[in-house]
């Protein structure tokens, strides 16, 4: 009985409520069209993250590294991780599945979208998969190699903004000169600590 109810619900949502319009004619469905972003040859084919998306990619990487380190700290039941633990977490963070990220077009500008990045419009089409996961993994490994595990973990311990500053907004970072647009996670209430 449950599958039949679920099927009916889906069909009702897709097909409308079945009510008829004036004079017995069905109402016109609302029409909305949102095109997929047009990707340049570089955006479609290059193994490297396009320059215009590197700042967004860096914010995504900082978010994922921070989330993975926070989870590991929570599992350990203590505030700080041992060096071997945070090295393992950083390797796992960069080697993860990055399939939840893709590119979309907002107000005529291509942006990377996914967890930890600025929200998207209610109607937008995101192109995911393809080269995006490999590009993010490659950038993540590059940041860990350039900055070093200890420095990244130290920045994480100071908070999400410090991690984004280290990876993305330094003199040579992909967001150099831009305001830090990354969202901070909600702060814990005093009695939750």
N, C-alpha and C positions, 0 to 999 in steps of 0.2 A: 504494500500500500504506500509506503514511504517514497519509492522511486516514482510512482505515478503522481504523487502530490508534488514532488520536486519538478518533474517534467511540466506539469500544469502551471506551476509558478513561473518557470522560465518562459514558457510560451506566452503566458499572460503578460509578463513584463516586456517581451519582445514584440508581441502583436497588439498590445494595447489592452484595454479592459473589455473590449467587445461592444462598447456602447456605440450607438449610431449617432451621426450628426443630424442636422435638420433635414427633413424630408426623407429619412431612411438611409441616407448616404453615410458611409463611414467618414470620420473626421480626417483631415489631411494630417499626416505625421509631420512633426517638426523636422526641417531639413537643416543639417549642419555638415559642413565639409571642412576637414582639417588636413591639409597636405603634409606628407612626410617631409622632413628637411632635405633640401637638395645638397648632396655632398660633393665636394670637389674631388678630383682624382687623388689628391694627397690625403684627404679625409677618408676615402674609401680604400686606398691601396697601400699607403706607406706603413711600414712596420713601427714608425715612431708616432708619438702623440703630436697632432698638429699644434703649432705655436699658440694659436688662439684658444685652445682648450687646455693648455698645460696648467694654468692656475686652478681651474675647476678640478682637474685630475689630481693636483697636489692636495687640495682640500679633501677630496674623497679618500685619498691615501692616508692623510693625517687622521681622518675620522675613523677609518677601519683599523689603523694601528692602535689608536686610543681605545676603541671598543674592545679589541682583542686583549690588550694589556689589562684593561679594567676587569674583564671576565676572568683572566688568569689570576689577578690579585684577589678577586672574590672567592675563587676556588681554593686558594692557598690559605685563606683565613687570616692573612696578615697583611700589613700595609705594603711592604716592599718585597719584590721578587729577587731571588738570587740571580747572579749573572747568567748562569746556564739556562735558567728558566726564561728570562726575558729575551735571550738570544733565540731560543726555540720558538717563542711566541712571535717574535718579529719575522722569522723565517716563514712560519705558518701564515702570518698575516699577508705577506707578499705573495705566497704561493696559493692563496685561496681562490675560490671561484668568484670572478668579478662580473658575472653575467647580469647582475642587477643594475649595471651601469650602461648608459648609452647616450646618444646625442639627440637633442631636440632643438627646435627653433623657437625662441622667445623674442617677440617684437623684432623679427628680422635678424636676430643674432643667434648663432649656434652656441649652445651651452651643453655641457656634460650634465647629466641628471642621474640621480640615484641616492641611496642613503647618505645622510650627512651633508648633502648639498642643498642649496636654496630651493624652495618650493617651485613647482611648475604651474603653468596656467591650467585652468580646469579642462580646457580642450587643447591638447597638444599630442603629437605623435612622436614617440621616442624610437629611434633606431638603435637596437642593442645587439649584442652578440658580435659576430664578425671580428674585426680587429681590436675592438675596444678592450676586452678582458686582457689580451696579451700586452697591449700597450700599458695598461695600468699596472700589471704585474712587473713589467720591465722597469717602469719608472719607480715603483716601490723598492725593488731590489737596488736600483741606482741610488736612491736616497739613503738606504741603510748602508750601502757601501761607502758613500761620500761622507755621511755624518758620523757613522759608527753607532753601534748598538747602545753603548753606555750614554752617549750624548742624547740619543733619541729617548731612551728610557728616562733620563734626568728631566728632559723637557716635558715628557708625559706626566711625571710626578708633580710638576709645577702647574699643570692644567692644560685643557684643550687649546687655549689661545697660545700658550708657550710652545706647544708642539707645532701648531700651524705656523707660528712665527719662525721657528727653526727651519722647518722644511720648505715653506712657501714664500715667506716675506723677507728673508734675509737679502743681503746685497745681490747675491747671484740667484735667488729664488725666482720661480716663474711668476710670482705675484709681486715682485719688487716694485715699490712705488704705488701699489694699489692698497686701498683700505681692506682690512681683514673682514671679509663678508661671511665667514663661516659661522654657523649658529652654535652657540654654546649650549650644552645640554642643561636641562633644568637643574638648579641647585637643590641639594637635599636640605630639608628643613632641619633646624637645630636638634629637635627631638628624635630625628631619624638617625642621627649619627651615633 
